[in-house]
Amino acid sequence: MKKKLIMDIDTGIDDALAIAYAVRSNQFDILGFTTNFGNVPLEIATRNTHFVLEKLGQSTPIYPGSSLPFHKESYDLTVAKHIHGEDGLGNTLKSNEATAVTPDQATEFIIEKLHAYPNEITLLFVGPLTNLAKVIEKDRTAAEKAANIVVMGGAVTVPGNVRPHAEANIFSDPEAAKFVMESGVRITLVGLDVTMQTLLPKKNIDAWYDTGSEVSDFFADISSHYVTAYEEFKPGIGGCGLHDPLAVGVIIDPSFVQTKTMALDVDIDGDTIGITKPTEERKPTIQVCLEVEKERFLQHFLDTLKF
């Protein structure tokens, strides 16, 4: 039986790869995608999600979510253009214009589906945790009806990627992350502790070009851009991180990773804003991924995409 899935996303390059992995796995009944600000503004994330799904021949519903951080009325978004390109998809789009969207539809959609299918839906969050925080705040009972909540975010035992101490998704909305971590809702955290070990080698991206299809060329183009960005920060790395795809992989096959149950806290101010750190002040409810079978996961990812 396929797992019911709602995927919350701020579609940049690794998000696009995660969408392709989820769609092509045939493991999921994807009820919808919800979008969030993060790698790009909400409008661009929504447009990019539509674009990627069209490339994959899918017409899954998309519900725009948060354009601002949790409980914030304004926000100066730092877009990761140096990583994901001007358009969020490696500068592959002919135009970077986005049509207007109606924000804050995601919360109601997620809550409605959780009540309709109690203990059947996996929620996957691969951007800032704003939409998840809003769901828990508005209807904790609904959140507790999720079969599983998987989050790509955090750096518990390793350095961050936007600050020495902080990972990008948590840093983008630390207040939301703190609220989620303190809520007691059970989640699986797929952070940099494992995702930085799962590199997509350039040789595999080059092989996608050899297939000659429009879809494989698109994903090769965006992934090549991603590798170039990685090389600027880590010369000779020879690949790019599969952050969001690993979170999908953990849902498909939890044995890809080993976890430790922890309680976590997030700093929301000071020099360590956005840090995800263990605490003994609460009951451990977070399954933190600490080890990954990287080669087995990578092979499964490549076999699933079949480019």
Wavefront OBJ file of the C-alpha trace (Angstrom):
o trace
v 0.000 0.000 0.000
v 1.307 3.439 -0.905
v 2.048 5.892 1.887
v -0.009 9.063 1.911
v 2.382 12.012 1.743
v 2.216 15.784 2.040
v 5.476 17.456 1.098
v 6.268 20.983 2.328
v 8.912 22.588 0.153
v 10.831 25.787 -0.693
v 11.768 24.609 -4.143
v 15.392 25.078 -5.017
v 17.655 22.516 -6.658
v 17.831 19.730 -4.071
v 14.102 20.233 -3.449
v 13.502 19.564 -7.159
v 15.540 16.370 -6.908
v 13.496 15.368 -3.862
v 10.249 15.928 -5.769
v 11.513 13.717 -8.597
v 12.597 11.022 -6.128
v 9.219 11.014 -4.380
v 7.213 11.047 -7.612
v 9.225 8.360 -9.378
v 9.481 6.044 -6.372
v 5.852 4.916 -6.772
v 5.871 4.526 -2.985
v 3.584 7.468 -2.300
v 0.070 8.705 -2.741
v 1.028 12.387 -2.766
v -1.998 14.312 -1.507
v -0.430 17.668 -2.228
v 2.580 19.927 -1.989
v 2.685 22.927 0.321
v 5.148 25.735 -0.262
v 7.113 28.019 1.994
v 9.634 30.850 1.760
v 13.251 29.749 2.207
v 15.641 29.153 -0.660
v 13.451 31.599 -2.582
v 10.371 33.717 -1.793
v 7.019 31.942 -1.497
v 5.863 32.997 -4.969
v 9.021 31.626 -6.589
v 8.902 28.408 -4.540
v 5.314 27.869 -5.702
v 6.168 28.595 -9.334
v 9.207 26.328 -9.211
v 7.169 23.485 -7.721
v 4.644 23.784 -10.551
v 7.491 23.848 -13.076
v 9.208 20.736 -11.721
v 5.954 18.799 -11.530
v 5.159 19.723 -15.122
v 8.580 18.434 -16.173
v 7.722 15.156 -14.467
v 4.269 14.988 -16.046
v 2.467 15.457 -12.731
v -0.471 17.685 -11.773
v -0.498 17.311 -7.982
v -2.248 20.169 -6.104
v -0.021 22.876 -4.603
v -1.022 24.990 -1.611
v 1.031 28.129 -0.914
v 1.942 28.538 2.735
v 4.040 31.037 4.634
v 5.679 34.041 3.030
v 7.034 35.284 6.381
v 8.626 33.626 9.409
v 6.544 32.482 12.378
v 4.779 35.414 14.064
v 6.676 37.961 11.959
v 5.004 40.791 10.032
v 8.042 41.647 7.930
v 11.203 39.888 6.865
v 14.253 40.653 4.766
v 14.696 37.352 2.949
v 18.241 36.498 1.958
v 17.742 34.437 -1.181
v 20.365 31.737 -1.793
v 21.101 32.892 -5.360
v 24.734 31.862 -5.043
v 23.597 28.279 -4.436
v 20.361 27.828 -6.370
v 20.655 30.552 -9.012
v 18.601 33.656 -9.696
v 15.487 31.581 -10.350
v 16.088 28.928 -7.685
v 16.550 26.276 -10.376
v 20.092 26.845 -11.566
v 19.128 29.653 -13.980
v 17.295 27.198 -16.228
v 14.044 29.159 -16.514
v 13.542 31.551 -19.414
v 11.897 34.082 -17.099
v 12.199 34.643 -13.372
v 8.751 36.209 -13.100
v 6.228 34.605 -10.799
v 2.489 35.058 -10.655
v 0.942 36.216 -7.397
v -0.229 33.558 -4.956
v -2.603 33.556 -2.017
v -0.473 32.651 1.014
v -1.396 30.694 4.120
v -3.444 27.984 2.423
v -1.072 25.268 3.584
v -2.081 25.149 7.248
v -5.751 24.474 6.593
v -4.952 21.923 3.904
v -2.601 19.953 6.165
v -5.001 20.043 9.126
v -7.953 18.992 6.981
v -6.113 16.010 5.538
v -4.738 14.887 8.910
v -8.265 14.736 10.323
v -9.570 13.002 7.197
v -6.839 10.326 7.272
v -5.773 9.888 10.916
v -2.508 7.996 11.390
v -2.118 7.515 7.641
v -0.265 10.610 6.427
v 3.456 11.260 6.486
v 4.362 14.943 6.603
v 7.690 15.887 5.053
v 9.203 19.337 5.625
v 12.328 20.220 3.652
v 12.383 23.995 4.173
v 11.907 26.318 7.146
v 9.444 24.912 9.677
v 6.971 27.790 9.530
v 4.052 25.809 8.137
v 4.578 22.969 10.616
v 4.717 25.411 13.527
v 1.434 26.953 12.381
v -0.232 23.540 12.152
v 0.862 22.588 15.676
v -0.138 25.986 17.067
v -3.587 25.934 15.460
v -4.488 22.274 15.944
v -2.074 20.141 17.906
v -4.536 17.250 17.790
v -4.258 17.215 14.021
v -0.453 17.219 14.171
v -0.549 14.240 16.497
v -2.614 12.338 13.917
v 0.293 12.281 11.478
v 1.678 8.794 10.936
v 5.145 10.312 10.707
v 6.710 13.773 10.541
v 10.083 13.990 8.827
v 12.117 17.203 8.800
v 15.191 18.009 6.744
v 17.024 20.485 8.918
v 19.504 21.088 11.665
v 23.111 20.248 12.431
v 23.284 18.592 15.829
v 26.774 17.048 15.826
v 28.374 18.761 12.812
v 28.969 22.361 11.657
v 26.223 24.324 9.928
v 26.119 25.471 6.327
v 24.994 29.110 6.635
v 26.757 29.811 9.916
v 29.405 27.736 11.690
v 26.682 26.563 14.068
v 23.484 26.737 11.980
v 21.820 24.895 9.102
v 19.894 26.924 6.518
v 16.317 25.731 7.120
v 16.527 26.232 10.881
v 18.356 29.543 10.523
v 15.692 30.901 8.164
v 13.018 30.656 10.875
v 14.546 29.769 14.239
v 11.382 30.776 16.121
v 9.336 28.223 14.196
v 12.010 25.562 14.696
v 12.171 26.245 18.426
v 8.382 26.037 18.702
v 8.353 22.694 16.877
v 11.228 21.236 18.897
v 9.610 22.283 22.182
v 6.144 21.066 21.201
v 6.787 17.432 22.075
v 5.427 16.323 18.720
v 7.428 13.341 17.513
v 9.574 14.002 14.468
v 12.495 12.461 12.608
v 15.256 14.990 11.975
v 17.338 14.425 8.847
v 20.056 17.032 9.241
v 23.525 17.845 7.998
v 24.769 15.107 10.334
v 23.845 12.677 7.552
v 22.975 14.706 4.446
v 26.504 16.053 3.984
v 27.620 12.443 3.586
v 25.227 11.836 0.677
v 26.853 13.447 -2.345
v 25.591 13.125 -5.910
v 28.819 12.645 -7.923
v 29.345 14.704 -11.048
v 29.931 11.539 -13.087
v 26.341 10.470 -12.434
v 25.032 13.882 -13.448
v 27.049 13.696 -16.669
v 25.467 10.312 -17.362
v 22.013 11.933 -17.256
v 22.993 14.053 -20.256
v 23.732 10.884 -22.193
v 20.089 9.783 -22.052
v 19.112 12.749 -24.228
v 15.647 13.353 -22.766
v 14.265 16.768 -21.882
v 13.629 15.675 -18.287
v 17.107 14.219 -17.734
v 18.724 17.270 -19.329
v 16.799 19.572 -16.987
v 17.818 17.701 -13.867
v 21.396 17.429 -15.128
v 21.447 21.191 -15.762
v 20.221 22.148 -12.300
v 22.454 19.582 -10.594
v 25.502 20.793 -12.535
v 24.797 24.315 -11.304
v 24.565 22.929 -7.762
v 27.925 21.162 -8.113
v 29.534 24.402 -9.293
v 28.233 26.153 -6.173
v 29.620 23.369 -3.974
v 33.008 23.576 -5.669
v 33.250 27.271 -4.811
v 33.033 26.456 -1.116
v 34.735 23.055 -1.141
v 37.078 22.793 -4.136
v 37.463 19.240 -5.348
v 34.323 17.930 -3.652
v 33.170 16.503 -6.990
v 29.457 16.497 -6.296
v 26.536 18.115 -4.509
v 24.594 17.307 -1.372
v 21.387 15.272 -1.512
v 19.864 16.964 1.518
v 16.160 16.894 0.697
v 16.285 13.632 -1.280
v 17.707 11.831 1.751
v 14.670 12.928 3.770
v 12.489 11.294 1.115
v 14.716 8.225 1.268
v 14.286 7.928 5.030
v 10.526 7.678 4.506
v 10.910 5.074 1.757
v 13.402 2.982 3.741
v 14.119 4.000 7.354
v 16.998 1.518 7.446
v 19.081 3.925 5.346
v 19.844 5.712 8.629
v 20.489 5.094 12.292
v 18.951 7.450 14.803
v 19.210 8.506 18.427
v 16.245 9.857 20.359
v 16.948 13.326 21.745
v 15.346 16.488 23.006
v 16.570 19.532 21.098
v 16.540 23.259 21.601
v 17.055 26.098 19.126
v 18.574 29.495 19.953
v 16.522 32.377 18.590
v 18.920 35.229 19.294
v 22.542 35.987 20.052
v 25.663 34.704 18.324
v 24.316 31.153 18.065
v 20.921 31.913 16.535
v 19.610 28.875 14.665
v 21.738 26.288 16.461
v 20.103 22.888 17.078
v 21.461 21.559 20.342
v 20.593 18.741 22.746
v 18.840 19.634 25.972
v 17.905 17.691 29.076
v 15.011 19.992 29.948
v 12.382 17.974 28.051
v 11.461 14.382 27.294
v 13.307 13.111 24.203
v 10.878 12.899 21.275
v 13.077 13.626 18.249
v 14.694 10.843 16.269
v 17.959 12.461 15.133
v 19.637 10.752 12.182
v 23.329 10.310 12.957
v 24.557 7.619 10.551
v 23.641 6.833 6.959
v 24.354 4.014 4.505
v 25.325 6.547 1.888
v 26.240 4.224 -0.967
v 23.065 2.154 -0.664
v 20.948 5.293 -0.496
v 22.684 6.871 -3.504
v 22.167 3.750 -5.604
v 18.486 3.633 -4.666
v 18.108 7.315 -5.541
v 19.733 6.850 -8.956
v 17.818 3.660 -9.707
v 14.550 5.350 -8.800
v 15.052 8.420 -10.976
v 16.001 6.241 -13.977
v 17.284 9.130 -16.052
l 1 2 3 4 5 6 7 8 9 10 11 12 13 14 15 16 17 18 19 20 21 22 23 24 25 26 27 28 29 30 31 32 33 34 35 36 37 38 39 40 41 42 43 44 45 46 47 48 49 50 51 52 53 54 55 56 57 58 59 60 61 62 63 64 65 66 67 68 69 70 71 72 73 74 75 76 77 78 79 80 81 82 83 84 85 86 87 88 89 90 91 92 93 94 95 96 97 98 99 100 101 102 103 104 105 106 107 108 109 110 111 112 113 114 115 116 117 118 119 120 121 122 123 124 125 126 127 128 129 130 131 132 133 134 135 136 137 138 139 140 141 142 143 144 145 146 147 148 149 150 151 152 153 154 155 156 157 158 159 160 161 162 163 164 165 166 167 168 169 170 171 172 173 174 175 176 177 178 179 180 181 182 183 184 185 186 187 188 189 190 191 192 193 194 195 196 197 198 199 200 201 202 203 204 205 206 207 208 209 210 211 212 213 214 215 216 217 218 219 220 221 222 223 224 225 226 227 228 229 230 231 232 233 234 235 236 237 238 239 240 241 242 243 244 245 246 247 248 249 250 251 252 253 254 255 256 257 258 259 260 261 262 263 264 265 266 267 268 269 270 271 272 273 274 275 276 277 278 279 280 281 282 283 284 285 286 287 288 289 290 291 292 293 294 295 296 297 298 299 300 301 302 303 304 305 306 307
